[in-house]
Amino acid sequence: MIARDATNDFLNEAIAQQRLPVKAHFNVLAWTSEKEELKDIKNKVSSALAQMDAAAKQETVGAPQIYWAGIPGNAADFPMNDAFDTFTEQAVCFLNMETGYRSSLSPCGIRLGDRLTGKPVHVDISDEPVKMGICTNRNKFVLGPSGSGKSFFTNHMVRSYYEQGTHIVLVDVGHSYKGLCDMVNGYYFTYDEKNPIRFNPFYIGEGDSLDTEKKESIKTLLLALWKKDDETFNRSEYVALSNALQLYFEKLDKDESIFPCFNTFYEFLKQEFVTVLQGDNVKDKDFDVNNFLYVLRPYYSGGEFDYLLNATENLDLLKERFIVFELDNIKDHPILFPVVTIIIMEVFISKMRKLKGIRKMILIEEAWKAIAKEGMSEYIKYLFKTVRKFFGEAIVVTQEVEDIISSPVVKQAIINNSDCKILLDQSKYQNKFDQIQELLGLTDKEKALVLSVNKANDPSKKYKEVFISLGGMLSKVYRTEVSLEEYLAYTTEQSEKVKMNAYAQKFGGDIKKGIAAMAQELRHGT
């Protein structure tokens, strides 16, 4: 009667739940060179299986045959009377650690480690998922609280992409990428009193051209400097600025002795363009050139911000492959910050449209909060929606859950258009993880994976784990384990950075030699 009821329950579940019945067999091979330890091992295995609500049977007579059949290629010799009937759902519970992580054959990607073994694996989180139809874009959303290894992982990812030929623009607050930028000889734009941030939007580098987009970006910049946020500009002012730029660049073509910058543009307006306006009988209400010159006077030679638009070095941003904009000291500045954000977006959009067949990446760290406030949210939305068409990817990195939930820009534009979601240790947010799960559209299985990050790390190794979800279809946890030299290049620990810079100074500022010397000392304790 018991057997009959069990059979009926099995059949009822198979039909009602549309379950697939399978023959299954699982075995744990336990051995020791000390015979007296066998009993203890047997008890440990039995109790571990009992905790999973699985009844274990010790094999004695058939052990050699099962051992033989367990060798890859010998499955046909397995004795089927040792299999039992179950459903696929129950059977696959024991298969979660059945296979190792496979390296991608794609030339693009990053080097991570197998979670269980630490074996290095090459992981493509950009091209392969798109080709396989798992993702529709290459954008990424990175979430990790302070101290979770977020900057460390992004440094490792950015360096990998840079070495594969990608053009990278980073917008940061916190100097997380200074070491890497110095190592690859990139451009590092930051602000301090002795060496303020400098740009030159008027300079046209080799391979670049004065196209409509370049003109539009300069006009947007000039209007942002001239008008307040609540002020509007009229059509005639826009046309006058277009004419001014056209005539200025024509003059540059004729006279190569003039250096293109804001100073020479301002002089052109004051000396020649005023005459053009008078000749055309342009009224002040249509374009008040005196008001324009007065408001923009601080950006001209001798003015308070004369350094901002008159750079004479780091000019060829289109060809430069690694650019960092560090906005820590100006993120609250009412004048500098809006101007710098316009220039950043212009730089990346110019790369996006003009560098055909070359991968581009823009990574916006915590600075996106300030950028979104400054009316740049439309730029961010535009970026995330269109960058995929230009062989590019946009990445936003954040650490605060509240920021994501409270910002409609992030919620709608960024998360909805980022098919790759990267999460680091979320144990700080364990109690409010349901909100994150709902917002990012994570399954319960993915939630369990995220909350398992760094819970069972190998104590003998120094690494942190990272959870990567591709299109909600493929999710894995990897190790971010790098060499000591890479660690020293990426570290954000102040004491380590200071020490590394001191080593670099011994070699004339050569970061690579400084890192090598410091790594050697740490390894050998000399």
C-alpha positions, -999 to +999 in steps of 0.1 A: +000+000+000+028+024+008+046+016-025+013+021-044+006+055-027+042+066-035+038+056-071+005+074-074+020+106-059+049+104-084+025+100-113+001+127-101+030+152-097+044+143-131+010+150-148-002+180-127+031+198-127+043+187-162+075+173-146+100+153-166+109+119-150+146+109-152+169+081-140+195+096-118+225+085-098+249+105-076+278+093-057+304+107-033+338+090-035+355+093-002+389+077+006+418+079+030+452+062+034+444+057+071+419+028+076+408+040+111+397+073+096+372+056+072+344+054+097+347+091+106+346+101+069+316+079+063+297+096+092+306+131+079+294+123+044+261+107+057+253+136+081+261+162+053+237+145+030+211+141+057+211+179+062+201+182+026+172+157+033+189+131+011+192+095+023+226+080+017+234+044+009+269+030+013+280+010-017+302-020-009+300-048-035+294-025-065+319+001-056+346-009-081+321-010-110+307+025-101+343+038-097+352+025-131+319+039-147+326+073-131+358+078-152+350+101-182+342+079-212+331+049-192+295+059-185+281+031-207+294+006-181+273+021-153+249-004-136+214+010-143+200-008-113+219+017-091+199+046-106+166+059-091+135+076-105+131+113-098+122+145-116+146+169-134+141+197-108+153+175-080+181+159-101+197+191-111+200+203-075+231+182-073+246+195-105+254+231-095+291+224-091+294+198-119+313+218-144+342+243-143+339+278-159+348+279-195+370+306-211+355+326-239+371+323-273+364+360-280+395+383-282+376+409-262+370+405-224+386+404-190+406+379-170+388+366-139+390+335-118+369+304-114+350+309-082+358+274-068+392+266-081+407+301-088+417+288-123+420+319-146+391+323-171+387+348-200+352+363-198+336+383-226+309+405-212+306+428-242+306+411-277+298+374-272+265+380-252+253+403-280+262+378-307+244+350-287+213+371-284+215+372-246+221+410-245+210+438-269+236+463-258+271+464-242+262+489-215+270+480-179+257+490-145+280+484-115+268+485-079+289+480-049+292+497-015+324+514-003+351+488+004+335+461-017+363+462-043+343+482-068+371+506-079+395+476-080+372+456-103+366+487-126+403+494-128+409+458-138+381+459-164+392+492-179+429+482-182+418+449-200+397+469-225+425+495-230+450+468-238+425+454-264+426+488-283+395+505-267+393+543-264+383+551-228+369+582-212+365+581-174+346+606-153+355+602-116+354+618-082+379+603-058+411+597-078+405+560-082+422+559-116+453+581-111+477+551-109+463+534-140+463+566-160+499+573-151+509+538-160+494+540-195+505+576-200+469+589-204+455+624-200+445+632-164+424+663-161+420+675-125+417+708-107+439+723-081+449+759-074+484+756-088+474+736-119+437+742-127+417+722-152+423+733-188+406+726-222+406+739-257+373+733-275+384+755-305+414+733-313+409+709-342+434+680-341+448+660-369+421+637-383+394+658-368+373+683-388+351+713-382+318+695-389+283+705-378+286+685-346+318+704-336+302+737-342+271+727-323+291+717-293+310+750-292+277+769-295+262+749-267+292+757-246+291+794-254+254+796-246+259+777-213+286+803-203+264+833-215+229+824-202+217+812-168+198+779-165+165+797-164+173+821-193+164+811-229+182+822-261+164+834-292+169+823-328+188+855-338+214+850-310+219+814-321+224+825-357+248+853-347+270+828-328+269+804-358+281+833-381+308+843-356+322+808-354+321+804-392+340+837-398+365+829-370+374+795-384+377+810-419+401+835-405+422+807-389+424+790-423+438+821-438+462+831-410+480+801-396+499+823-370+467+826-350+464+799-323+428+786-320+416+791-284+390+812-266+414+842-263+417+846-301+380+840-306+372+867-280+395+892-297+379+883-331+345+891-317+356+924-301+376+937-330+361+923-362+327+907-356+313+939-340+320+956-373+302+928-392+271+932-369+271+969-375+273+965-412+243+941-411+224+965-389+219+938-362+200+953-332+209+947-296+176+930-290+186+904-317+221+899-305+236+920-277+273+916-285+284+939-257+265+919-231+280+887-246+315+901-244+310+914-208+296+881-195+324+860-211+351+884-201+362+862-171+372+835-196+395+858-216+431+865-208+435+881-173+400+870-162+392+848-133+387+817-154+412+825-182+428+791-179+396+771-186+393+773-224+428+783-235+448+750-230+480+747-251+487+710-242+467+678-240+448+690-271+443+660-293+415+643-273+401+625-303+432+604-307+441+600-270+430+565-259+429+570-221+414+602-206+404+607-170+383+637-159+386+640-121+359+663-108+363+660-071+373+696-065+348+712-089+317+690-085+300+718-065+313+748-085+285+766-102+305+778-132+333+753-138+312+721-133+286+727-160+313+738-185+335+707-178+305+683-182+296+698-216+332+693-227+333+657-214+302+648-233+314+665-265+347+646-263+330+612-260+303+619-286+330+631-310+349+598-305+317+579-308+308+593-342+343+598-357+362+567-347+346+541-369+353+504-362+371+512-329+356+503-295+348+532-272+339+531-235+327+559-212+327+551-175+310+575-151+318+569-115+299+587-086+301+618-108+268+608-125+249+622-095+263+657-101+260+654-139+223+644-137+217+675-115+233+699-139+207+693-166+230+667-183+205+639-177+194+642-214+230+635-224+231+604-203+198+591-217+211+598-252+244+580-245+228+549-231+203+546-259+226+552-289+261+543-279+256+506-290+251+518-326+286+532-326+305+501-312+306+517-278+295+510-243+285+533-214+291+522-178+278+538-146+293+529-112+275+537-080+276+527-043+243+540-029+211+521-032+191+553-024+207+570-054+194+544-078+159+543-063+155+581-060+169+591-095+144+587-124+174+591-148+191+561-135+160+541-131+147+546-166+177+554-188+206+536-172+192+504-157+167+497-186+195+502-212+222+482-193+219+445-201+251+437-181+247+441-143+277+438-121+273+436-083+299+434-057+296+424-020+261+435-010+262+423+027+258+459+038+224+460+020+212+426+030+181+439+047+170+461+018+182+439-010+146+432-020+144+467-034+176+462-054+163+428-067+131+444-079+148+474-094+174+453-113+150+425-122+171+398-105+156+363-101+157+345-067+185+324-079+205+355-088+197+371-055+211+340-037+242+342-058+247+379-051+243+374-013+268+345-014+296+368-027+327+367-005+310+344+020+334+314+015+366+329+001+398+310+003+416+325+034+450+318+019+444+341-011+438+378-014+408+384-037+372+396-038+343+381-057+321+398-083+286+388-096+279+393-133+245+390-148+241+391-186+206+399-199+191+382-169+198+349-187+234+341-177+247+348-141+279+338-125+302+347-096+339+351-104+370+359-085+388+392-092+423+380-085+453+399-099+491+400-096+508+421-069+519+445-096+483+450-108+472+454-072+497+482-066+485+500-098+448+498-089+449+503-051+429+532-036+446+529-002+462+563+005+492+548+023+500+524-005+495+551-032+519+575-014+545+547-010+542+537-047+546+574-058+578+576-037+592+546-054+583+560-088+601+593-080+633+572-075+631+562-111+624+597-125+586+594-121+584+560-140+553+544-125+560+509-140+596+508-126+583+521-092+556+493-091+581+467-100+606+478-073+578+480-046+564+446-056+599+430-054+604+445-019+570+432-007+576+397-021+611+393-006+608+416+024+639+435+014 
